[in-house]
Amino acid sequence: MNCTVKRTLACLCLLLCAALLAGCGEKKPANYRDGEYEGRSEPHVFEVVDEDDDEDSNADGYGVVKLTIKDNVITACEFATYDLDGNFKDEEYGTKRGEVANRDFYNKARKAFLACGMYAEQLVETNDIDKVDCISGATYNYHDFKDAVKDALNQARE
């Protein structure tokens, strides 16, 4: 192959790369109506491994997010999780009648409960669900949070 053909092919490759990269620009932000919106994740259900230990089934549930949007900005966010019967998973989540029966499960439940507020804070700070970091030990809550936020934002779209 002579030098001219090589240069021509190199230039064509560079032009093709430039054209492909130009299409990878930032996505246009969505427009949202001002207001308060509530979104909900799909419920998740864990298989119980040990029939005598229903701790895993106690983790079944879904997440609900409440967003406030003003001038296309998320100004407030609340996130909470619920069991499949609709009971709020509060600071007592992971206990049985106020007592810690399974320390490992309780520690996971506590971390998950605390992560709810952290996810909400991160969303208000970043205003981008893709910039909210997952917290180790609260992965299911993270996925519930993302799903619920997407549901709320879909309702807010103009």
C-alpha positions as CSV (number, residue, x, y, z in Angstrom):
1,M,0.0,0.0,0.0
2,N,1.5,3.3,-0.9
3,C,1.8,6.3,1.4
4,T,-1.1,8.3,-0.1
5,V,-3.6,5.5,0.4
6,K,-2.4,5.0,4.0
7,R,-2.8,8.7,4.8
8,T,-6.3,8.7,3.2
9,L,-7.4,5.7,5.2
10,A,-6.0,7.3,8.4
11,C,-7.8,10.6,7.7
12,L,-11.1,8.7,7.0
13,C,-10.7,6.7,10.3
14,L,-10.1,10.0,12.2
15,L,-13.2,11.6,10.6
16,L,-15.3,8.5,11.5
17,C,-14.1,8.6,15.1
18,A,-14.8,12.3,15.4
19,A,-18.3,11.8,14.0
20,L,-19.0,9.0,16.4
21,L,-17.7,11.0,19.4
22,A,-19.8,14.0,18.3
23,G,-22.9,11.8,18.8
24,C,-21.9,11.0,22.3
25,G,-22.5,14.5,23.7
26,E,-24.3,15.2,26.9
27,K,-28.0,14.1,27.0
28,K,-30.5,16.9,27.0
29,P,-32.0,17.2,30.5
30,A,-35.7,16.4,30.8
31,N,-38.2,19.1,31.6
32,Y,-40.2,18.6,34.8
33,R,-43.4,20.3,36.0
34,D,-43.2,22.0,39.4
35,G,-44.9,20.1,42.2
36,E,-44.7,17.1,44.5
37,Y,-44.5,13.6,43.1
38,E,-44.6,10.2,44.7
39,G,-42.9,7.2,43.1
40,R,-42.9,3.5,44.1
41,S,-40.5,0.7,43.3
42,E,-41.6,-2.8,42.3
43,P,-41.8,-5.1,45.4
44,H,-38.9,-7.5,45.9
45,V,-39.3,-10.9,47.5
46,F,-36.5,-13.0,48.9
47,E,-36.6,-16.8,49.1
48,V,-36.5,-18.1,52.6
49,V,-33.4,-20.3,52.9
50,D,-34.1,-21.7,56.4
51,E,-37.8,-22.4,57.2
52,D,-37.1,-21.9,60.9
53,D,-35.5,-18.4,60.3
54,D,-37.9,-16.0,58.6
55,E,-35.4,-13.1,58.8
56,D,-34.9,-13.1,55.0
57,S,-38.6,-12.9,54.3
58,N,-38.7,-9.9,56.7
59,A,-36.6,-8.0,54.2
60,D,-39.3,-8.3,51.5
61,G,-40.7,-5.0,50.4
62,Y,-40.7,-1.9,48.3
63,G,-39.6,1.7,48.4
64,V,-41.5,5.0,48.1
65,V,-40.0,8.3,47.2
66,K,-41.5,11.8,47.5
67,L,-39.9,14.4,45.4
68,T,-40.5,18.2,45.3
69,I,-39.5,19.8,42.0
70,K,-39.2,23.6,41.4
71,D,-37.8,25.2,38.3
72,N,-36.7,21.8,36.9
73,V,-34.6,21.2,40.1
74,I,-35.3,18.5,42.8
75,T,-35.5,20.6,45.9
76,A,-36.6,18.0,48.4
77,C,-36.6,14.2,48.6
78,E,-37.9,11.7,51.1
79,F,-37.3,7.9,50.8
80,A,-38.8,5.2,52.9
81,T,-39.1,1.4,52.6
82,Y,-42.1,-0.8,53.5
83,D,-42.7,-4.5,54.0
84,L,-45.1,-6.2,51.6
85,D,-48.0,-5.5,54.0
86,G,-47.3,-1.7,53.8
87,N,-45.7,-1.4,57.2
88,F,-43.0,1.3,57.4
89,K,-39.5,-0.2,58.0
90,D,-38.4,2.3,60.8
91,E,-35.6,2.3,63.3
92,E,-37.1,-0.9,64.9
93,Y,-36.8,-2.8,61.6
94,G,-34.6,-5.9,62.3
95,T,-35.9,-6.4,65.8
96,K,-38.6,-8.7,67.1
97,R,-40.8,-7.1,69.7
98,G,-38.1,-4.6,70.4
99,E,-35.4,-7.2,71.0
100,V,-32.4,-8.0,68.6
101,A,-32.8,-11.7,67.9
102,N,-30.3,-11.9,65.1
103,R,-27.4,-9.4,65.4
104,D,-26.3,-9.8,61.8
105,F,-29.7,-9.2,60.4
106,Y,-30.3,-6.2,62.7
107,N,-27.0,-4.6,61.6
108,K,-28.0,-5.0,57.9
109,A,-31.5,-3.7,58.6
110,R,-30.1,-0.6,60.5
111,K,-27.7,0.1,57.7
112,A,-30.5,-0.1,55.2
113,F,-32.7,2.2,57.3
114,L,-30.0,4.8,57.6
115,A,-29.2,4.6,53.8
116,C,-32.7,5.8,53.0
117,G,-31.9,9.3,54.2
118,M,-28.5,9.3,52.6
119,Y,-29.8,8.4,49.2
120,A,-32.4,11.2,49.4
121,E,-29.7,13.7,50.4
122,Q,-27.4,12.7,47.5
123,L,-30.2,13.1,45.0
124,V,-31.0,16.6,46.2
125,E,-27.3,17.5,46.1
126,T,-26.6,16.1,42.6
127,N,-30.1,16.3,41.0
128,D,-29.1,13.2,39.0
129,I,-30.2,9.7,39.9
130,D,-27.1,8.3,38.1
131,K,-24.8,10.3,40.4
132,V,-26.3,8.8,43.6
133,D,-23.7,6.3,45.0
134,C,-24.7,2.9,46.3
135,I,-24.0,2.3,49.9
136,S,-22.4,-1.1,50.8
137,G,-24.9,-3.2,52.7
138,A,-27.9,-1.3,51.4
139,T,-28.0,-2.4,47.8
140,Y,-31.7,-3.5,47.7
141,N,-32.6,-0.1,49.1
142,Y,-30.5,1.5,46.4
143,H,-32.3,-0.3,43.6
144,D,-35.7,0.5,45.2
145,F,-34.7,4.1,45.5
146,K,-33.6,4.4,41.9
147,D,-36.8,2.7,40.7
148,A,-39.0,4.9,42.8
149,V,-37.2,8.1,41.7
150,K,-37.6,7.1,38.0
151,D,-41.3,6.5,38.6
152,A,-41.8,9.9,40.3
153,L,-39.8,11.7,37.6
154,N,-41.8,10.0,34.8
155,Q,-44.9,11.5,36.4
156,A,-43.3,14.9,36.5
157,R,-42.2,15.0,32.9
158,E,-43.8,17.7,30.7
